Structure formats: C-alpha cells, structure tokens
Amino acid sequence: MSAPTANKTEAHRRRKKHDARERLQRAAQYNVVIEEEPCESNSGNAKTTIEQVTTFVIPANFSLYRGQSVRVKIVDIGDSHALALAIAVLD
C-alpha cells in the first residue's frame, strides 16, 4: 500500500511515475528469470519483474519454475502490471 498524500495532484503524479504503460510496450520481448512459479492465486500464471513492473507470465507448451530463464512477449499492459506469454526456454 502506498503512503497517504496531502493532495490528489501528488497522488496522480506518483501513479504516473510508476505506470506500467509508460515503461513497457505491447509485443516487446524480454529475457527474464521466473521469480514465482505458477499458482492459483495468480490465475495459474508465473510471476516476474520487467522494468520494475510486476509481470504475470502465461505458461506456453512447457512448465515454468522458479529461477528458470525464459523469453517472454508482452501481450497486455495495465496501469500497475503486465501480462506476458512465455515463448521460449533459455536454460
């Protein structure tokens, strides 16, 4: 949870600074390391961080596990997170 602010202008400025849409582009590809394995609380997706943005990784035809290096493609970007598809295993 973020710290309270004195006014809405400061809160807006802080949100824009951390907006995932300002940091990532749809269809861009990244090499990442899986930080959390897929679980039900993440809708069956693994979790990693790209450009300081929490990114949920959809498993493809292969299983994902913590510490695994994979190439992902960004498929959707929200204001505070992104969704990516695992397209290749790099290990």
C-alpha positions, 0 to 999 in steps of 0.5 A, a space after each residue: 500500500 502506498 503512503 497517504 498524500 496531502 493532495 490528489 495532484 501528488 497522488 496522480 503524479 506518483 501513479 504516473 511515475 510508476 505506470 506500467 504503460 509508460 515503461 513497457 510496450 505491447 509485443 516487446 520481448 524480454 529475457 527474464 528469470 521466473 521469480 514465482 512459479 505458477 499458482 492459483 492465486 495468480 490465475 495459474 500464471 508465473 510471476 516476474 519483474 520487467 522494468 520494475 513492473 510486476 509481470 504475470 507470465 502465461 505458461 506456453 507448451 512447457 512448465 515454468 519454475 522458479 529461477 528458470 530463464 525464459 523469453 517472454 512477449 508482452 501481450 497486455 499492459 495495465 496501469 500497475 502490471 503486465 501480462 506476458 506469454 512465455 515463448 521460449 526456454 533459455 536454460 
